[in-house]
Amino acid sequence: MHTKRLLRLIVSPAASSALLYALLGFAGGLLWLSLSASTPALVTPSIGVSVRGETAPPLTVPASGRVTLQEAIGSVRRFAGEPGLVLEGGLQTDDVGSRRAEMYYLESVSPTRGEDFFKVDARTSEVIEATFRGRMAPAGDAVDLSLIQAESLATRYARTHFWGFDQLVLVDRSVRTSETGTTYSFKWSQLSMESRAELPVSVSVAVMSRSGQVFWYLGQRDQLQIDTQPAITRERAVETTRAWLLPRDQRWDLDQPASVRLQVLYDDEDRQQLVWSVLYRARQDGPRSTMRLLVDAQTGVLIQDAS
């Protein structure tokens, strides 16, 4: 599964279950290597910009243009708040078309090998992705966070780990409940000033209620490459999805979409596209609670069943 597709799916309620089981089923570094196939070049960071309060420090690029492995390991240790964290891994160069990105892929060695995974930008030493599987286990003091508590925790975490967080807007929150407890997922994104489209600069955080900890983090800093002014209206996009669903599936409440979002996403060729993302809820409880459809915001074409 492409990294951009994971970002696209993590914020939908229907995908929360898939995320959890995917995390539980990580097979060491192999999955991380597979996620790297569509990582585009990242935005060149601003240098020396001051920050206020408990915010992540500005990003910097060394004169060499690349941080060392030890610097990447140090960045992960600071990110995780574990100075003694033992890590191993190495540098990988991802070539996608004319774009080229270098990332360090690291995993924990002890106390359990491969329990934690990290993806680090080799230019800035920024931790792009982090998975803490050990933090998914229930806490000994029977923590059970509410949605409000989880959002407060996730907000503080994102602000202290993602530089520029205060320029982002909360665009999605989702809840999934299972035998292992409740998982809360949140996504903040930069918005276009003109169209309010969600741009490819964002951060997503997942919190496990019973452990009271963040166990998954994903940052995104991609250059915008397309026009974000839609040619297709929101109303037309909704009607397109209704017309497609109505004769095919009666499970969904088509009277009012649960959400309609204008987003910059990536297609199967790793190209940016502007889409209307329309989410419907099921009329009754069942194995699938939502249906999300994408409509090309420039042509009006239904792209696919996205979730």
MORAVEN-V794903 format. One record per residue. PSI is psi in whole degrees, 0 to 359 (* if undefined). Layout:
<<PSI> <PSI>>
This chain:
<<135> <149> <318> <325> <323> <316> <321> <327> <336> <329> <356> <139> <322> <335> <350> <320> <318> <322> <312> <312> <329> <320> <318> <333> <13> <132> <73> <216> <348> <317> <322> <322> <323> <328> <340> <350> <336> <34> <114> <175> <145> <163> <135> <122> <153> <148> <137> <19> <132> <151> <159> <142> <211> <75> <158> <145> <158> <153> <144> <151> <125> <161> <328> <343> <356> <135> <161> <168> <318> <324> <322> <319> <318> <323> <319> <319> <317> <319> <315> <345> <29> <89> <332> <9> <125> <124> <155> <158> <198> <185> <140> <137> <125> <121> <119> <102> <233> <358> <152> <127> <138> <131> <145> <130> <117> <149> <153> <149> <322> <156> <341> <120> <131> <9> <325> <143> <145> <147> <123> <132> <122> <347> <322> <351> <17> <134> <116> <322> <141> <136> <123> <90> <329> <337> <1> <344> <144> <143> <153> <337> <21> <52> <141> <88> <145> <171> <317> <317> <318> <320> <320> <316> <313> <321> <313> <319> <313> <320> <322> <350> <342> <112> <133> <13> <324> <350> <1> <162> <138> <119> <346> <141> <137> <157> <134> <132> <133> <186> <334> <356> <191> <135> <129> <133> <140> <147> <132> <141> <151> <140> <146> <135> <328> <306> <348> <23> <147> <118> <164> <42> <109> <169> <137> <142> <137> <137> <136> <122> <318> <334> <338> <27> <155> <128> <353> <140> <138> <121> <152> <129> <75> <145> <136> <130> <0> <166> <135> <12> <114> <145> <338> <132> <161> <316> <319> <321> <317> <316> <324> <316> <321> <317> <329> <320> <321> <311> <353> <328> <120> <8> <342> <144> <101> <357> <320> <116> <146> <327> <151> <116> <138> <119> <149> <112> <182> <139> <186> <343> <11> <31> <142> <144> <146> <124> <153> <123> <114> <122> <130> <148> <154> <148> <328> <160> <143> <186> <337> <121> <342> <159> <126> <129> <146> <137> <129> <121> <353> <329> <340> <6> <135> <123> <306> <167> <111> <343> <*>>
